[in-house]
Amino acid sequence: MERSLTHIALFAALIAILGFVPSVQLSFGVPVSAQSLAIMLCGTVLGARRGMLAVLLLLALVAAGLPLLAGGRGGLGVFTSPTSGYIVGFVLGAYTTGWLVERTTLPLGVAATAAALIGGVGVVTFCGIIGMSVTLGKTLAEATYLSAAFLPGDILKAVLAGLITVSLARMRPASVLSRA
């Protein structure tokens, strides 16, 4: 139990830290940052439940006003901004990524990369499209077009998540809880 709490807190901190890596602000208000890489790692390393809890912990801190999202954003206002769908997607994406890694018998690198693509890119992007459509008053097609700008970087981050997870498993096999 104590080990799980420590991992959850550490990965919530990792999400926050990667949000401070300089991001690029797109013209329609959504920043491109390394934060989504941490969401993918929550699932590939911690698994579904712990990964989701790490994201929820971070979002509780954001709701309390701490500026922990990309671009130094925090407070309740972010939950109604153009990024609101991505924020919801972070929770579902971390869970989906972890769930897929836990349940597949594929080699860890393949499983982690594929799960990060499905959960960390697919689920997060789907939720982001819905959120942008609602908050910006765009059609789903227009929101999909806007979100396409993220895909090359997100695919790269999914591959990195797979490589990092495999490297971590080689160095400290017991630390990859999604396969424990």
Phi, psi and omega in degrees: 000311181297321179295319179297317179297321178295315178298317180299314180295319180296320180284331172297320177294321178298318178300314180297315182298316180290343173286339179273347173298132184311130181250165177254125180271122177279160187297339181260017169094007181250122181278145172263121184218177177277358185300324181292336174299318179295325177298316178297317180294328175304315180286314185291328183264312185273336185093179189297302187292309181294321178298316178296319179295325177296318178294317179297323176299313178300315182293329174295319178293322177296315179298329179284354175110357180288134183278071188256355177272163181311137181081011179071034181265146177196178181094171184293336181300331181293339181279357175237010182272175177301341180272359186303321179294323177293324179296315175297319179298328176303315181295307182293324180293316178298317180296311182299315179301311180296319180299317180293318179295320181296327189259354181263152177257007176297157174305148187305317181298316179293314181298315182294318179294313180296317180294321177294324177293317182286308184277309185285335177254303185298306183293314181297317180295317178303311179296321179296321178297315179299314180298316179295321180299315182289310187285330181263355181068032180262158172287165177298324178295317179295317179295323177296317178299316179296321183285343181299337179298336182276337191302313180302315179293322179293322177295318176299317179295325178294319177295317177300319179300319177296315180295318180295318181297316178295317179298317178297319179295326178290320182284316183217082186306324182288348182277347177269090187288340179293341178244011182283000000 
